[in-house]
């Protein structure tokens, strides 16, 4: 009986060992994932293909870019009344041309004022700028060129873009402005009229080129 009990105990021990063996193999042997699982590769999305579409050059832009002895610009306006839009576009084009001339003349009169040693009236900078603006407004008159570009918008309004140009040659307008400025002693007669005209035309062309960039 005692021998049978010992034999049974040994049999139970062998069974327990045999059941525990594979568990040890799983926990610490071949099946213990000693090599990390390979993570699935995530493909980066392909870069979108950028396509280019050339814009059509509008008729008014083409006209404004033409070389001419009369300064040109484009005026744009939007209104529910087409005729009002046309009128406002013409006015905006005139303002654009006047702005080119004012900016150039003001810059050159400032440079002249710093360099000139003549005895002349002393103007505040704001007063001088105001007089230049007045002189430009008095001498700038424009007319439309070609046919306008007209767009019907979804809200029922109309957008009009039109090319406008000076009625007189640019150099004639600048010559009149020079006469006004010398008369009021904003600049002196030492600022040669033709040089004044050429300097301003160069400055105006520079301003227009910068806007195209």
Secondary structure as UniProt FT lines:
FT   HELIX           2..28
FT   TURN            30..31
FT   HELIX           59..65
FT   STRAND          72..79
FT   HELIX           82..115
FT   HELIX           125..139
FT   STRAND          142..152
FT   TURN            154..155
FT   STRAND          158..166
FT   HELIX           170..183
FT   TURN            184..185
FT   TURN            189..190
FT   HELIX           193..212
//
